[in-house]
Amino acid sequence: MTTSGRPAHTDKDHPAVKPAKVGVLISNLGTPDATDYWSMRRYLNEFLSDRRVIDYPRWKWQPLLQMIILTTRPGKSGAAYRKIWNTTLDESPLLTTTRMQCEKIAALLNKTYGDGVVVDFCMRYGNPSTQSVIQKMKDQGCDRIVFFPFYPQYSAPTTASANDQVFRTLMKMNWQPYIRTVPAYYDRPDYIKALANSVRAAYAEMDKKPDILLTSYHGVPLRYLTEGDPYHCQCQKTTRLLKEELGWADTDIKVTFQSKFGPEQWIEPYSVEEVARLAQSGKTNIAMIAPAFSSDCVETLEEINEEIKDSFMEAGGKVFNYIPCLNDSDAHINVLVNVIKNEISGWV
C-alpha cells in the first residue's frame, strides 16, 4: 500500500483502498426517530411490512395495514413510547442502551485486538439502518464483518429478518465484505449465569421473596412452532437452565409469552392473562424477567411494567417486581464479547 492509499504496483489513477479491518456489527430490533404520528407511522410501516413479521399475502395484508392499522396504531404506540422516552437525549431507551453496549464491547475488543477491529451498531427498523452502517464499515476498510443480531433465542421474525437485511444490502454492493452471522446464545453457560445473578441480585433487594418468577418472552403465532421455528423450544430451554442454575423447583418459575398481535392463536400462556390468573389463585407477590430481550425497550418498560402489571394488580395482586434486562451490565457485556471472540476466530 502506498502513502496515498493506492495499492502498490498499481497505476496512479487506481482508487484508494483502506487497510483491511474486521468489523463487528451489532443489530437490534429498531426504534422510531420520534414519538409523533408520522415518525411512528414510518417506523410501524417498515416493521409491519416485513414478511418475516407478518407473512399474510400482501394483497390481503397491505390494504388492512395502510388503511386501518396505520391510521390508529401510530397514535397509540407513540403514547406508549412517550412514557419511556429518553428526553435527555431525545431517543428511545433501546437506542440509548444499544449505543452503550456497543461502546463497552468496542472498548473490550480494542484491548485485545487494537484498532484492527471496528465495532458499530444498526437497527433492523429505523435508524441507523443496516444498509447505512454496512456501507460505513466498508468505507472504513472492513472487508470481513461479524454480524450479531442481539436476540438470545433464534426466531424467523427477529434473527432471520436481521440476517435478511444484511444480505439484501450485499446484493447492492459490487465489492461485498465477507459476512459471518452469529448464532443464538440462549443456552450459553455464561449467559445463563448472568441471568441467574441478575435474579439473585434483584431478590436480595426485595422485602419478601416472590411467590413465583415469570420469564416473559415475546410471543409468535403458534403455527411458527409447528412449521419448524425453534424459538419456543429455545425459550423453554433458557428458562429450564435458569431454574437449574438457581437451584429452584419447577413451581418457582414459569414461562409466559407477551405481545400477542392479530386474531390467530399465538404460543401460550399469554403473560397478561397468566399474571391475572396467578393473582386470583392467591399468588399476590410475583416477579417477571424478559430473557428474550438484550435491552430494555417499549415491550419491557411499558408493556410489562405497565400493561401486564396493571392486569396483575386489577386481579388482586399486591406486589409486582420487574427485573430489568441485562442491558449494558458488565456480566452481559462479557457474555457478548465472548460470543464475538468465538465468531471472530481466524479473522484476527
C-alpha positions in Angstrom: 0.0 0.0 0.0 1.4 3.4 -0.9 1.1 6.6 1.2 -1.8 7.7 -1.0 -3.8 4.6 -0.1 -3.4 3.2 -3.6 -2.3 -0.5 -3.7 1.4 -1.0 -4.5 2.2 -1.8 -8.1 -0.9 -0.1 -9.5 -1.4 2.9 -11.7 -1.7 6.3 -10.2 -5.4 6.6 -11.1 -6.3 3.4 -9.2 -8.9 4.1 -6.4 -7.6 4.4 -2.9 -8.1 1.3 -0.7 -8.4 1.4 3.0 -6.2 -1.0 5.1 -8.2 -4.2 5.7 -10.1 -4.4 9.0 -12.6 -6.7 10.6 -16.0 -5.3 11.5 -18.3 -6.3 14.3 -21.9 -5.1 13.6 -24.5 -5.4 16.4 -28.1 -5.3 15.3 -31.1 -4.6 17.5 -34.8 -4.6 16.6 -35.3 -0.9 15.9 -36.7 2.4 17.1 -38.8 5.3 15.8 -36.9 8.6 15.3 -39.5 10.4 17.5 -42.9 9.8 19.1 -45.1 11.9 16.8 -47.7 10.4 14.4 -45.6 10.4 11.2 -42.4 9.2 12.8 -44.3 6.3 14.4 -46.2 5.6 11.1 -42.9 5.3 9.2 -41.4 3.0 11.8 -44.5 0.8 12.1 -44.9 0.6 8.3 -41.4 -0.7 7.9 -41.8 -3.1 10.8 -45.3 -4.4 9.9 -44.5 -4.7 6.2 -41.7 -7.2 6.9 -42.9 -10.5 5.6 -40.9 -12.2 8.3 -43.1 -10.4 10.9 -46.4 -10.6 9.2 -46.5 -13.3 6.5 -50.0 -12.9 5.3 -50.4 -12.4 1.5 -49.6 -8.8 0.6 -52.9 -8.3 -1.3 -54.7 -9.2 1.9 -52.4 -7.5 4.5 -51.3 -4.2 2.9 -54.8 -2.7 2.5 -55.6 -3.5 6.1 -52.2 -2.2 7.2 -52.3 1.1 5.2 -55.9 2.0 5.6 -56.8 0.8 9.1 -53.9 -0.1 11.3 -51.6 2.7 10.3 -54.3 5.3 10.9 -54.8 4.4 14.6 -51.8 2.4 15.8 -49.1 5.2 15.4 -51.0 7.3 18.0 -51.3 4.5 20.5 -47.7 3.4 20.0 -46.4 7.0 20.2 -48.2 7.4 23.6 -46.5 4.2 24.9 -43.1 5.4 23.7 -43.6 8.8 25.3 -44.0 7.2 28.7 -40.4 5.7 28.5 -38.7 8.2 26.1 -35.2 9.3 27.0 -36.0 13.0 27.0 -32.4 14.0 27.8 -31.0 12.5 24.5 -34.4 12.7 22.7 -34.3 9.0 21.7 -35.8 5.7 22.8 -34.2 3.7 25.7 -33.4 0.9 23.2 -31.2 3.2 21.2 -29.5 4.6 24.3 -28.8 1.1 25.7 -27.6 -0.4 22.4 -25.2 2.5 21.9 -23.8 2.0 25.4 -23.5 -1.8 24.8 -21.6 -1.1 21.5 -19.2 1.3 23.2 -18.4 -1.1 26.0 -17.9 -4.0 23.6 -15.7 -1.9 21.4 -13.5 -0.9 24.4 -13.0 -4.5 25.4 -12.3 -5.7 21.9 -9.8 -2.9 21.4 -7.8 -4.1 24.4 -7.4 -7.5 22.7 -7.2 -6.6 19.0 -6.3 -3.0 18.8 -7.8 -0.8 16.1 -7.9 -3.7 13.6 -11.5 -4.4 14.7 -14.2 -1.8 14.1 -17.4 -2.1 16.2 -20.7 -0.4 15.3 -24.5 -1.0 15.6 -27.5 -0.8 13.4 -31.3 -1.2 13.7 -33.4 -3.6 11.7 -36.1 -1.0 11.5 -35.5 2.7 11.8 -32.1 4.3 12.2 -29.2 3.8 12.0 -30.2 1.4 9.2 -28.4 -1.9 8.4 -27.5 -0.7 4.9 -26.0 2.6 6.0 -23.8 1.1 8.7 -22.5 -1.8 6.5 -21.6 0.8 3.9 -19.9 2.9 6.6 -17.9 -0.1 7.8 -16.9 -1.0 4.2 -15.7 2.6 3.7 -13.6 2.2 6.8 -11.8 -0.8 5.3 -13.9 -3.6 6.8 -13.6 -6.5 4.3 -14.9 -9.0 6.8 -17.9 -8.4 9.1 -19.3 -10.4 12.0 -23.0 -9.7 12.1 -24.5 -10.1 15.6 -28.4 -10.0 15.9 -29.0 -9.2 19.5 -31.5 -11.9 20.2 -30.5 -14.7 22.6 -33.1 -17.1 21.1 -33.5 -17.6 17.3 -36.7 -16.8 15.6 -37.6 -16.0 12.0 -39.2 -12.7 12.7 -36.2 -11.4 14.6 -32.8 -13.2 13.8 -33.7 -14.3 10.3 -35.2 -10.9 9.4 -32.0 -9.1 10.6 -29.9 -11.5 8.5 -32.1 -11.0 5.5 -31.5 -7.3 5.7 -27.7 -7.8 5.6 -27.9 -10.0 2.5 -30.3 -7.6 0.8 -27.6 -4.9 1.4 -24.9 -7.1 -0.1 -26.9 -7.6 -3.2 -26.4 -3.9 -4.0 -22.6 -3.9 -3.5 -20.0 -4.5 -6.2 -17.3 -5.4 -3.6 -19.0 -7.3 -0.9 -17.4 -7.8 2.5 -17.4 -11.4 3.8 -20.1 -11.9 6.4 -20.4 -14.2 9.4 -23.7 -14.3 11.2 -23.8 -15.1 14.9 -25.9 -18.0 16.1 -28.4 -17.8 19.1 -26.8 -17.9 22.5 -29.8 -18.9 24.5 -28.1 -21.8 26.3 -24.5 -20.5 26.8 -23.4 -21.1 30.5 -22.1 -17.6 30.9 -25.4 -16.1 29.6 -27.5 -18.3 32.0 -25.2 -17.4 34.9 -25.6 -13.7 34.1 -29.4 -14.1 34.1 -29.3 -16.0 37.3 -27.1 -13.5 39.1 -29.4 -10.7 38.0 -32.3 -12.6 39.6 -30.4 -13.2 42.8 -29.4 -9.5 43.0 -33.0 -8.4 42.4 -34.4 -10.8 45.0 -31.8 -9.7 47.5 -33.3 -6.2 47.3 -36.9 -7.3 47.9 -38.6 -7.3 51.3 -40.1 -10.7 50.6 -39.3 -13.5 48.1 -41.9 -13.5 45.3 -44.3 -16.5 45.1 -43.1 -17.2 41.5 -40.9 -15.8 38.8 -42.3 -15.5 35.3 -39.9 -15.5 32.3 -41.9 -13.5 29.8 -40.8 -13.9 26.2 -42.0 -12.1 23.1 -44.7 -14.3 21.5 -45.1 -15.7 18.0 -48.0 -17.3 16.3 -48.4 -21.0 17.2 -48.1 -22.1 13.6 -44.5 -20.9 13.6 -43.7 -23.7 16.1 -45.5 -26.3 14.0 -43.7 -25.0 10.9 -40.3 -25.6 12.5 -39.2 -22.3 14.1 -37.1 -23.3 17.1 -37.9 -20.2 19.1 -40.5 -21.7 21.5 -38.1 -24.6 22.4 -35.2 -22.3 22.9 -37.2 -20.1 25.2 -38.2 -23.2 27.3 -34.6 -24.3 27.5 -33.4 -20.9 28.6 -35.9 -21.0 31.5 -35.1 -24.6 32.4 -31.4 -23.8 32.5 -32.1 -20.7 34.6 -34.1 -22.7 37.0 -31.3 -25.3 37.3 -28.7 -22.6 37.8 -30.8 -21.0 40.6 -31.4 -24.4 42.2 -35.2 -23.9 42.2 -38.2 -26.2 41.9 -40.4 -26.3 38.9 -43.1 -24.4 40.8 -40.8 -21.5 41.4 -40.6 -20.4 37.8 -42.9 -20.4 34.7 -42.6 -19.5 31.0 -45.1 -17.0 29.5 -45.4 -15.1 26.3 -46.3 -11.4 25.6 -47.2 -9.0 22.8 -49.9 -11.0 21.0 -50.9 -9.3 17.8 -53.8 -10.2 15.4 -56.6 -12.7 15.6 -54.8 -16.1 15.2 -53.6 -18.2 18.1 -50.1 -17.5 19.5 -48.0 -19.6 21.7 -49.3 -19.7 25.3 -49.7 -19.0 28.1 -50.1 -15.2 27.5 -48.3 -13.1 30.1 -51.1 -10.6 30.5 -53.6 -13.4 31.3 -51.3 -15.6 33.3 -50.5 -12.8 35.8 -54.2 -12.3 36.4 -54.8 -16.0 36.9 -51.9 -16.1 39.4 -53.3 -13.2 41.4 -56.8 -14.8 41.5 -55.2 -18.1 42.7 -53.5 -16.4 45.7 -50.0 -15.7 44.3 -50.1 -12.0 45.0 -46.4 -11.3 45.0 -44.7 -12.1 41.7 -41.6 -11.2 39.7 -41.0 -11.1 36.0 -38.0 -11.1 33.8 -37.7 -10.9 30.0 -34.8 -13.1 28.8 -35.6 -12.7 25.1 -34.6 -9.0 25.2 -31.0 -7.9 25.3 -32.0 -4.4 26.1 -35.0 -2.8 27.9 -37.4 -1.3 25.4 -41.1 -0.5 25.0 -42.1 -4.2 25.4 -40.5 -4.3 28.8 -40.6 -0.8 30.2 -44.1 -0.1 29.1 -45.9 -3.3 28.3 -44.5 -5.4 31.2 -44.1 -2.7 33.8 -47.5 -1.1 33.0 -50.0 -3.2 31.0 -49.1 -6.6 32.4 -48.5 -5.1 35.9 -52.0 -3.5 35.7 -53.6 -6.8 34.8 -52.0 -8.4 37.8 -52.9 -5.6 40.2 -56.5 -5.4 39.0 -56.9 -9.1 39.5 -55.9 -8.8 43.2 -52.1 -8.8 43.0 -50.2 -6.8 45.6 -46.5 -6.8 44.7 -45.2 -6.8 41.1 -41.4 -6.9 40.6 -39.9 -6.3 37.2 -36.3 -7.5 36.9 -34.5 -5.4 34.2 -32.8 -6.8 31.2 -29.1 -7.4 31.3 -28.6 -4.2 29.3 -25.0 -2.9 29.5 -24.1 -4.7 32.8 -20.6 -5.9 32.9 -21.8 -9.5 33.1 -23.8 -9.1 29.9 -21.1 -7.3 28.0 -18.6 -10.1 28.9 -21.0 -12.7 27.5 -21.5 -10.7 24.3 -17.7 -10.2 23.9 -17.1 -13.9 24.5 -19.6 -14.7 21.7 -17.9 -12.3 19.4 -14.4 -13.6 20.1 -15.6 -17.1 19.2 -17.1 -15.9 15.9 -14.2 -13.7 15.0 -11.7 -16.5 15.5 -9.5 -17.0 12.5 -10.1 -13.5 11.2 -7.8 -11.6 13.6 
